[in-house]
Amino acid sequence: GSPRFKFNLRELNDVSSISTTSIRLYRHVSEEEARAIDLIISFLKRASRNEIDLINKALRGEASPGRLEKFYNAFIKAREMVLTYLSDEEKRKEIEKEGELIIRRENGVLYVYIPDTRTYIQASGRTSRTYVGGITRGISIILERPNDRPILEGLMRVFRYYLEEPWEELREDRLEDEIRKVNEDRDLVKLAKEGRIATRIKGIGRTALFIVESPNKARTIANFYGRPSRRAIGDIIVYEVTRGDLFLNIVATVGHIMDLTMDTLGDDIYGVLKLNGAFLPVYNYIKRCTDCGYQFTSTTDKCPRCGGVNVVNKSETVRTLRELASEVDEVLIGTDPDPEGEKIAWDVYNMLRPINPNIYRVEFHEVTKKAIEDAIKHRRRINKDLVNAQIVRRIEDRWIGFALSQKLWSVFKSRNLSAGRVQTPVLGWIIARTEEAKRKVPKTIILLQSPHDEAKRIRVEVSKRLGVKSGRLEALVREVEVQEIEKNPLPPYTTDTLLSEAAAVLKMGVNKIMSLAQDLFEIGLITYHRTDSTRVSDKGLEVAREYISRAFGENYFKPRRWGEGGAHECIRPTKPWDTRTLIDLLKRGIFTPVIEITRDHIRLYDLIFRRFMASQMIPERVLYQKARILIETESIEVEGECEILEKSFSQIYSIGRRKVPKLEPNERLIGKVL
């Protein structure tokens, strides 16, 4: 059977039973109750064996908790909470849906069963071993009684929080095939012990240098393969892991290594030479002053801004990468899947090619183990078109932005001003819109309200000055048309729609949103966040199906691709974890990202999660109302949803929907000028 804990609810009188049960209620309790669980978690992280023994004695009434009274009270409160929630049949059914607690009545006594996932992972992992040829194949089989099926299903569900590997029903023909493969691997181990394995396996013990641009991404990927070994070469950390058939050295470039030179070359235009009618961009290693943070690409080793000599040179990064490339059989470059990432890959390729010719590009749009494995399997050559696109864009930045910025500095005597390929046209657009707004007829914003029902409110705009003297207006509803329509959800986010909505809803700046999204991508919670595609991959549909079926029911799931083809896809969660689940997994230490997750990370993730899950749910039936209202001499049309007849995606996402109260013909309203 499945490994499990079993507790008598009448005998929850020790640290183990109370903490094991209460922690699994985290998603269902109130904020005040959650604080007691938080206190228990903090106690378990730092408590000594003696402190745990003292709490156990206090819970049994054998001793006073003394200085640990605060934690003792938390355990008492948690025990009461467990008994209250699990004795309530309705709450119990809701909790059992999660699969982490199975409650049974045996001889009139309530028992709680908890799948012991960590024990299963440790035990099943011992079925295989690492040897010189990789990792041997192993089989783990669970034979479960039919009435214990809920415990097995709970084990499989919680297992997914730790590992992505799928479970399969045992079939006799499949078992025979698996046993044959296991025996083949055991034969290889025997050959390895005898020193004869090279005659059976080609390319044994192959090694690869896996290069990404972010240290956080490097750590996240390394953790997919167990606890990595670490070594430092200068300022660069190398993570060493094995995926069985390949030993990986994972390292980060920390962004670009080269950029257009800032040196004067004679007949050049901001780092671009003109030779025989052709333009030749000239690159140099990027340097950064550690005193003032200024980044430059001059040949000098002195900071042009502050004159400091404490300068970090990316040539050192290249030197380290060359040293590592000389040690391995091949190089895999896993920079971001966009023109910037392709240019970094191209620069790395050119720097390492004389050392190791076996260099490949691996592209992934989410930082998950499966995505990394697929990328390694489907390695490719570097896309020159994407590289050229980045080169042209960078030259535009220099020719337009650099030149215009210097002009601004000269005219306005301030180096805080800047212009650029994007910001200058946007500024022009803002000025044009401002001038246009000045020419517009003034408008009046009015809040209409029923004199008999304060809840019946509607906000309208009139392109005319009204109610200037009194600030009060009267309105009459002239016509009302109501129809039943089918309302579909919005597509998942692209970069522009995410920035627009997150700025409006979360009140964050664009730079902060993109920084948070970068973090969420690098720790494997969302797909790549720089995209103009709404396409949903097969993996995305699987994530949506799993969450929606569990949270709302299979009948609420309606798969939508939102686009076909192309390498890029929408911004979406990589796992079927809602915000409550994510917080729970963070608290319990099941999900341990390489960076600290802040409240703002959670808020942005919640927005992305809700929008994506809504995009994969069935349409809603709503009443849509169009009304004509007379305000003084002005007749305006108001329309929007007045009632949801069949709820679906609005249960998880309802941002931006125009809702209006139900109006009746000849109904009188009172208006207040806002």
C-alpha positions in Angstrom: 0.0 0.0 0.0 0.9 3.7 -0.2 3.1 4.9 2.7 0.9 6.9 5.0 0.5 8.5 8.4 -2.5 7.5 10.5 -3.8 9.5 13.5 -6.7 9.1 15.9 -8.4 12.4 16.1 -9.1 11.8 19.8 -5.4 11.4 20.4 -3.8 14.5 18.8 -1.4 15.1 21.7 2.0 15.5 20.3 4.0 17.8 17.9 4.1 15.3 15.1 0.3 14.5 14.8 -0.8 18.1 15.4 1.7 19.7 13.0 1.2 17.0 10.3 -2.6 17.5 10.2 -2.9 21.2 10.8 -0.3 22.2 8.2 -2.4 20.5 5.5 -5.4 22.6 6.4 -3.5 25.8 5.5 -5.6 26.5 2.3 -8.9 26.2 4.2 -8.4 28.2 7.4 -8.9 31.9 8.2 -6.0 34.4 8.4 -6.0 34.3 12.2 -5.9 30.5 12.2 -3.2 30.6 9.6 -1.0 32.6 11.9 -1.1 29.7 14.4 0.1 27.4 11.7 2.8 29.8 10.7 4.0 29.8 14.3 4.2 26.0 14.3 6.2 26.0 11.0 8.7 28.5 12.4 9.0 26.4 15.6 9.7 23.2 13.6 12.4 24.9 11.5 14.5 25.9 14.6 13.4 23.7 17.5 15.9 21.4 19.2 15.0 17.8 20.2 14.7 18.9 23.8 12.3 21.7 22.9 10.1 19.3 21.0 10.1 16.9 23.9 9.0 19.7 26.3 6.1 20.7 24.0 5.1 17.0 23.8 5.0 16.7 27.6 3.1 20.0 27.9 0.5 18.8 25.4 0.0 15.6 27.5 -0.2 17.6 30.7 3.1 16.3 32.1 5.0 19.6 32.2 4.8 23.3 31.9 5.8 24.8 28.5 7.8 27.5 30.3 9.5 29.9 27.8 7.9 28.0 24.9 4.4 28.9 26.0 3.8 30.9 22.8 4.4 27.9 20.7 2.5 25.6 23.1 -0.6 27.9 22.7 -0.2 27.7 18.9 -0.3 23.8 19.1 -3.3 23.9 21.3 -5.1 26.3 18.9 -4.1 24.1 15.9 -5.4 21.0 17.6 -8.8 22.7 18.2 -8.8 23.8 14.6 -8.2 20.3 13.3 -11.0 18.8 15.4 -13.4 21.6 14.4 -12.7 21.3 10.7 -12.5 17.6 10.4 -15.6 17.0 12.6 -17.7 19.1 10.2 -18.9 16.9 7.4 -19.3 19.7 4.9 -15.8 21.1 5.6 -14.4 17.6 5.7 -15.6 16.9 2.1 -14.0 20.1 0.9 -10.7 19.3 2.5 -10.7 15.7 1.2 -10.9 17.0 -2.4 -7.2 18.2 -2.0 -6.2 14.6 -1.4 -3.8 15.3 1.4 -6.2 14.3 4.3 -8.5 11.3 4.1 -10.8 10.9 7.1 -12.4 7.6 8.0 -14.7 6.4 10.8 -13.5 3.1 12.3 -15.5 1.6 15.2 -17.1 4.9 15.9 -13.7 6.8 16.0 -12.5 9.3 13.4 -9.0 8.6 12.0 -7.1 10.8 9.5 -4.9 9.2 6.9 -2.1 11.4 5.3 -0.1 10.1 2.3 3.6 10.2 3.2 5.0 11.5 -0.1 8.5 12.2 1.1 9.0 8.7 2.4 7.8 7.3 -0.9 10.2 9.5 -2.9 13.1 8.5 -0.8 12.2 4.8 -0.9 11.5 4.7 -4.7 14.6 6.6 -5.4 16.6 3.7 -4.1 15.5 1.5 -6.9 18.1 3.1 -9.2 21.7 4.0 -8.8 24.2 6.4 -10.4 27.2 4.7 -12.1 29.7 5.6 -14.7 27.2 5.0 -17.5 24.5 7.3 -16.0 21.6 6.3 -13.8 20.2 2.8 -13.8 16.6 2.2 -14.5 14.4 1.3 -11.5 10.8 0.3 -10.9 8.6 1.4 -8.0 5.2 -0.4 -7.7 2.4 0.3 -5.4 -0.2 -2.4 -4.9 -3.2 -0.7 -3.2 -6.5 -2.1 -1.9 -9.5 -0.8 -3.8 -10.9 0.9 -0.7 -7.5 2.7 -0.2 -7.6 4.2 -3.6 -8.2 7.7 -2.2 -4.9 7.5 -0.3 -3.0 6.5 -3.5 -4.7 9.3 -5.4 -3.7 11.7 -2.7 -0.1 10.4 -2.8 0.0 10.9 -6.6 -1.4 14.4 -6.4 1.1 15.6 -3.7 3.9 13.8 -5.6 3.3 16.3 -8.5 4.3 19.2 -6.2 7.8 17.7 -5.9 8.4 16.0 -9.3 6.8 16.1 -12.8 7.2 12.4 -13.6 3.9 10.8 -14.6 2.3 7.7 -12.9 1.1 4.8 -15.0 -1.3 1.9 -14.2 0.5 -1.4 -13.9 0.0 -3.7 -16.9 1.5 -7.2 -17.1 3.0 -6.7 -20.6 4.5 -3.4 -19.6 5.9 -4.9 -16.4 7.8 -7.6 -18.3 9.3 -4.9 -20.7 10.4 -2.7 -17.7 12.0 -5.7 -15.9 13.9 -6.5 -19.1 15.3 -2.9 -19.2 16.2 -3.0 -15.5 18.1 -6.2 -16.0 19.9 -4.7 -19.0 21.1 -1.8 -16.9 22.2 -4.2 -14.1 24.3 -6.0 -16.7 25.9 -2.7 -17.6 26.7 -2.1 -13.9 28.5 -5.5 -13.8 30.5 -4.5 -16.9 31.4 -1.2 -15.3 32.7 -3.0 -12.2 34.8 -5.2 -14.5 36.1 -2.2 -16.5 34.5 -3.5 -19.8 31.5 -1.1 -20.1 33.1 1.0 -22.9 32.6 -1.9 -25.3 28.8 -1.6 -24.8 28.2 2.1 -24.5 29.4 4.8 -26.9 30.0 8.3 -25.6 30.0 7.0 -22.0 30.2 9.7 -19.4 29.6 12.6 -21.8 29.8 16.1 -20.4 28.3 19.4 -21.4 28.6 23.0 -20.5 25.1 24.5 -20.1 25.1 28.3 -20.4 22.3 30.6 -19.4 22.3 34.3 -18.8 20.8 34.5 -15.3 22.4 33.1 -12.0 18.8 32.5 -10.7 18.0 30.5 -13.8 21.2 28.5 -13.5 20.4 27.6 -9.8 16.8 26.7 -10.7 17.8 24.3 -13.5 20.6 22.7 -11.4 18.1 22.0 -8.6 16.0 19.9 -11.0 18.7 17.2 -10.8 19.0 16.9 -7.1 21.4 18.7 -4.9 24.1 20.1 -7.2 27.9 20.3 -6.5 29.3 23.8 -6.6 32.7 25.2 -7.6 33.8 28.8 -8.1 36.0 30.0 -10.9 36.7 33.6 -10.2 33.4 35.3 -9.6 31.5 32.6 -11.5 29.7 29.8 -9.8 29.5 26.5 -11.7 26.7 24.0 -10.7 27.6 20.3 -11.5 24.8 17.8 -11.9 24.0 14.6 -13.8 20.9 13.8 -15.8 21.9 10.2 -16.3 23.4 10.1 -19.7 25.0 13.5 -19.5 26.9 15.4 -16.9 26.1 19.1 -16.9 28.1 22.1 -15.8 25.6 24.9 -15.5 26.8 28.5 -15.5 25.5 32.0 -16.1 26.9 34.9 -18.3 25.0 37.5 -16.3 23.5 39.2 -19.4 25.3 40.3 -22.5 29.1 39.9 -22.8 29.6 42.3 -25.7 28.1 45.6 -27.1 28.9 48.3 -29.6 32.1 50.0 -28.7 32.0 53.5 -27.3 35.6 54.3 -28.6 36.1 56.7 -31.4 37.4 54.8 -34.4 37.8 57.6 -36.9 35.3 57.3 -39.7 32.6 55.7 -37.5 29.1 56.6 -36.4 28.7 55.7 -32.7 30.5 52.3 -33.0 29.6 51.6 -36.6 32.2 51.9 -39.4 31.3 52.6 -43.0 33.5 50.6 -45.3 33.1 50.5 -49.1 29.4 51.4 -48.8 28.7 48.8 -46.1 28.1 49.3 -42.4 30.3 47.4 -40.0 29.3 47.3 -36.3 32.4 47.1 -34.0 32.0 45.3 -30.6 33.9 45.4 -27.4 33.6 43.6 -24.1 31.1 45.1 -21.6 32.7 46.6 -18.5 31.0 47.8 -15.3 32.3 50.2 -12.7 31.7 48.7 -9.2 32.0 52.2 -7.6 29.2 54.0 -9.5 27.5 51.2 -11.4 28.2 52.7 -14.9 28.4 50.3 -17.8 30.6 51.0 -20.8 32.5 49.4 -23.7 35.6 51.4 -24.1 39.1 49.9 -24.3 40.1 51.9 -21.2 40.0 50.2 -17.8 39.1 53.5 -16.0 35.4 54.4 -15.6 34.5 57.3 -18.0 31.9 58.6 -15.5 33.6 58.6 -12.1 37.2 57.8 -12.9 37.1 54.7 -10.7 39.5 51.8 -11.5 37.4 49.1 -9.8 36.0 47.7 -13.1 34.5 44.3 -13.9 35.3 43.2 -17.4 33.2 40.6 -19.2 36.5 39.3 -20.9 37.0 37.5 -17.6 33.6 35.8 -18.0 34.7 34.7 -21.5 38.0 33.4 -20.2 36.2 31.3 -17.6 33.7 30.0 -20.2 36.6 29.0 -22.5 38.3 27.2 -19.6 35.0 25.3 -18.9 34.4 24.6 -22.6 37.8 22.9 -22.9 36.8 20.4 -20.2 33.5 19.2 -21.8 32.3 17.3 -24.9 29.8 19.9 -26.0 28.3 23.3 -25.1 24.6 24.0 -24.8 23.5 27.7 -24.8 20.1 28.2 -23.1 19.7 32.0 -23.2 16.3 33.6 -23.4 14.1 32.7 -26.4 14.1 36.2 -28.1 16.5 38.3 -30.3 18.4 39.5 -27.2 19.0 35.9 -26.0 19.9 34.8 -29.5 22.6 37.6 -29.7 24.1 36.5 -26.4 24.2 33.0 -27.7 25.9 34.1 -30.9 28.5 36.1 -29.0 29.2 33.1 -26.7 29.3 30.8 -29.8 32.0 33.0 -31.4 34.0 33.2 -28.3 34.0 29.4 -27.6 34.1 28.0 -31.1 37.9 27.9 -31.3 38.0 25.9 -28.1 35.1 23.6 -28.6 33.3 23.2 -32.0 30.3 21.2 -30.6 28.1 24.2 -29.7 24.3 24.0 -29.8 21.4 26.3 -29.0 18.7 25.0 -26.6 15.5 26.9 -26.5 12.9 26.7 -23.7 9.9 29.0 -22.9 9.5 27.8 -19.3 12.0 26.8 -16.7 10.7 23.4 -15.8 12.5 20.1 -15.9 10.4 18.8 -18.8 11.0 21.9 -20.8 14.8 21.7 -20.2 14.8 18.0 -21.2 12.9 18.7 -24.4 15.2 21.6 -25.2 18.3 19.4 -24.8 16.7 16.7 -27.0 15.7 19.2 -29.7 18.9 21.3 -29.8 19.5 23.4 -32.8 21.8 25.9 -34.5 21.8 29.6 -33.8 19.2 31.6 -35.7 21.1 34.2 -37.7 17.9 36.2 -38.6 17.2 36.8 -34.9 20.8 37.8 -34.3 20.7 40.3 -37.2 17.4 41.7 -35.9 19.1 42.4 -32.5 22.1 44.0 -34.2 20.0 46.3 -36.3 17.9 47.3 -33.3 21.0 48.0 -31.2 22.5 50.2 -34.0 19.2 52.1 -34.1 19.5 52.6 -30.3 22.9 54.1 -30.8 22.2 56.2 -33.9 18.9 57.6 -32.6 19.0 57.4 -28.8 22.7 58.0 -28.2 22.9 60.9 -30.7 19.7 62.6 -29.6 20.5 62.2 -25.9 23.8 64.0 -26.4 22.0 66.8 -28.2 19.6 67.1 -25.3 22.5 67.3 -22.8 24.1 70.1 -24.9 21.0 72.2 -25.3 19.5 71.8 -21.8 22.8 71.4 -19.9 21.6 68.3 -18.1 22.8 64.7 -18.5 19.6 63.4 -16.8 17.7 63.7 -20.1 17.5 61.0 -22.7 15.9 60.1 -26.0 15.6 56.8 -27.9 14.3 54.6 -30.6 11.1 54.0 -28.6 10.7 56.7 -26.1 11.1 59.6 -28.6 8.2 58.5 -30.8 6.1 57.8 -27.7 6.8 61.3 -26.4 5.7 62.7 -29.7 2.5 60.6 -29.5 1.8 61.9 -25.9 2.3 65.5 -27.1 0.0 65.0 -30.0 -2.7 63.4 -27.8 -2.3 66.2 -25.3 -2.8 68.9 -28.0 -5.8 66.9 -29.3 -7.3 66.8 -25.8 -7.0 70.5 -25.5 -9.2 71.0 -28.6 -11.9 68.6 -27.4 -15.3 69.7 -26.1 -15.2 69.4 -22.3 -17.1 66.5 -20.8 -19.1 65.9 -17.7 -18.8 62.8 -15.6 -22.0 62.0 -13.8 -22.9 59.4 -11.2 -26.6 58.4 -11.7 -28.4 56.7 -8.8 -31.9 55.5 -8.1 -33.6 57.6 -5.4 -35.2 54.4 -4.0 -32.1 52.0 -4.2 -28.6 53.3 -3.4 -27.1 50.2 -4.7 -28.4 51.0 -8.2 -25.6 53.2 -9.5 -24.2 53.9 -13.0 -21.4 56.2 -14.1 -21.8 58.0 -17.4 -20.0 60.6 -19.5 -21.6 63.5 -21.4 -19.7 65.6 -24.0 -21.1 68.8 -22.7 -21.0 70.9 -19.5 -24.0 69.9 -17.4 -25.1 70.7 -13.8 -22.5 73.4 -13.4 -24.5 75.5 -11.0 -26.1 73.0 -8.7 -24.0 69.9 -9.3 -27.3 68.0 -9.2 -29.2 66.6 -12.2 -32.3 64.6 -13.0 -32.4 61.8 -15.6 -35.1 59.7 -17.2 -34.6 56.2 -18.7 -36.3 56.3 -22.1 -35.6 53.0 -23.7 -34.3 49.6 -22.4 -33.3 46.6 -24.5 -32.2 43.4 -22.7 -30.9 40.3 -24.5 -29.4 37.0 -23.4 -25.9 36.5 -24.9 -23.0 34.1 -24.6 -19.9 35.8 -23.1 -16.5 34.3 -23.9 -13.4 34.9 -21.7 -10.4 37.0 -22.8 -7.3 35.4 -24.2 -4.2 34.9 -22.0 -1.8 37.7 -21.5 0.8 38.9 -24.0 3.5 41.3 -22.8 1.6 44.4 -23.7 -1.7 43.3 -22.2 0.0 42.1 -19.0 1.8 45.5 -18.6 -1.4 47.4 -19.2 -3.6 45.4 -16.8 -1.0 44.9 -14.1 -0.3 48.7 -14.1 -4.0 49.5 -13.7 -4.9 46.7 -11.2 -1.7 46.3 -9.1 -0.6 50.0 -9.4 2.9 49.1 -10.4 5.4 50.7 -12.8 6.4 48.9 -16.0 10.0 48.3 -14.9 8.8 46.7 -11.7 6.3 44.5 -13.5 8.9 43.2 -15.9 11.4 42.6 -13.1 8.9 40.6 -11.1 7.9 38.7 -14.3 11.5 37.9 -15.0 11.9 36.5 -11.5 8.7 34.4 -11.8 10.0 33.0 -15.2 13.5 32.2 -13.8 12.1 30.2 -10.8 9.8 28.2 -13.1 6.4 29.6 -12.2 5.4 31.3 -15.5 6.3 31.0 -19.2 8.6 33.5 -20.9 7.1 37.0 -20.4 8.3 38.8 -23.5 5.9 37.6 -26.1 3.3 38.9 -28.5 1.6 35.5 -28.9 -1.6 34.3 -27.2 -1.0 30.7 -28.3 -1.4 27.9 -25.7 0.8 24.8 -26.0 -0.2 21.2 -25.2 1.5 21.6 -21.8 -0.6 24.7 -21.1 -3.8 22.9 -21.8 -2.7 20.1 -19.5 -2.1 22.6 -16.7 -5.5 24.2 -17.2 -7.3 20.9 -17.4 -5.8 19.7 -14.1 -6.7 22.8 -12.2 -10.1 23.6 -13.6 -11.3 19.9 -13.3 -10.2 19.8 -9.7 -11.4 23.3 -8.7 -14.7 23.6 -10.6 -15.4 20.3 -12.4 -14.5 18.8 -15.8 -17.6 20.3 -17.4 -16.1 23.8 -16.8 -13.0 23.1 -18.9 -13.0 24.3 -22.6 -9.6 24.0 -24.2 -8.7 26.9 -26.4 -5.5 27.3 -28.4 -5.9 31.1 -29.0 -3.6 30.8 -32.0 -1.7 28.2 -34.0 1.9 27.6 -34.8 5.0 29.5 -33.9 7.6 28.9 -31.2 6.3 31.5 -28.7 3.2 31.1 -26.6 1.2 33.2 -24.1 2.2 34.2 -20.6 0.8 31.5 -18.3 1.5 29.5 -15.2 3.6 26.4 -15.6 1.9 24.5 -12.8 -1.7 24.0 -11.7 -1.1 26.0 -8.5 -3.4 28.8 -7.5 -2.1 31.5 -5.2 -3.4 29.8 -2.1 -1.6 26.6 -3.0 1.6 28.4 -3.9 1.7 30.1 -0.5 0.9 26.8 1.2 3.8 25.1 -0.6 6.2 27.9 0.2 5.2 27.8 3.9 5.7 24.1 4.1 9.1 24.1 2.3 7.8 21.9 -0.6 8.5 24.6 -3.1 11.8 26.2 -2.4 12.7 28.8 -5.1 16.2 30.2 -5.4 15.0 33.8 -4.6 12.8 35.2 -1.9 9.2 35.5 -3.0 7.6 38.8 -2.1 4.0 39.9 -1.8 4.3 41.6 -5.1 5.6 38.4 -6.8 2.5 36.7 -5.5 0.1 39.5 -6.6 1.5 39.4 -10.2 1.4 35.6 -10.3 -2.2 35.6 -9.1 -3.2 38.0 -12.0 -1.4 35.8 -14.6 -2.9 32.6 -13.1 -6.5 33.9 -13.0 -6.4 35.3 -16.5 -5.0 32.1 -18.0 -7.4 29.7 -16.2 -10.4 31.9 -17.2 -9.3 31.7 -20.8 -9.7 27.9 -20.7 -13.2 27.9 -19.2 -16.6 27.5 -20.8 -18.6 30.7 -21.9 -21.1 32.4 -19.6 -24.7 33.2 -20.2 -25.4 36.8 -19.4 -28.1 39.4 -19.7 -26.8 42.3 -21.8 -28.6 45.6 -21.5 -28.7 48.7 -23.8 -30.5 51.7 -22.4 -31.1 55.3 -23.6 -31.1 57.9 -20.8 -32.2 61.5 -21.1 -30.1 63.9 -18.9 -31.5 67.4 -19.2 -31.4 67.9 -23.0 -28.7 65.2 -23.7 -29.6 61.7 -24.7 -26.9 59.1 -24.0 -26.6 55.4 -24.6 -25.5 53.0 -21.8 -24.7 49.4 -22.2 -23.2 46.5 -20.3 -23.9 43.3 -18.4 -26.7 43.5 -15.9 -26.9 39.9 -14.7 -24.9 36.6 -15.1 -27.3 33.8 -15.6 -24.7 30.9 -15.8 -21.4 31.6 -14.0 -18.2 30.2 -15.3 -14.9 32.1 -15.7 -16.1 35.1 -13.7 -15.6 33.0 -10.6 -11.9 33.4 -11.0 -11.4 36.5 -13.3 -13.8 39.4 -13.9 -11.5 42.4 -14.5 -12.6 45.0 -17.1 -16.1 43.8 -17.5 -18.7 46.6 -17.9 -21.5 45.9 -15.4 -24.7 48.1 -15.2 -27.7 47.9 -12.9 -31.0 46.6 -14.4 -33.0 49.6 -15.5 -36.7 50.0 -16.3 -38.3 52.2 -19.0 -39.5 55.6 -17.6 -37.4 55.1 -14.4 -36.2 58.3 -12.8 -32.7 58.7 -11.7 -30.8 61.4 -9.7 -27.4 62.5 -11.1 -24.4 63.9 -9.2 -21.6 65.7 -11.1 -18.3 64.1 -10.3 
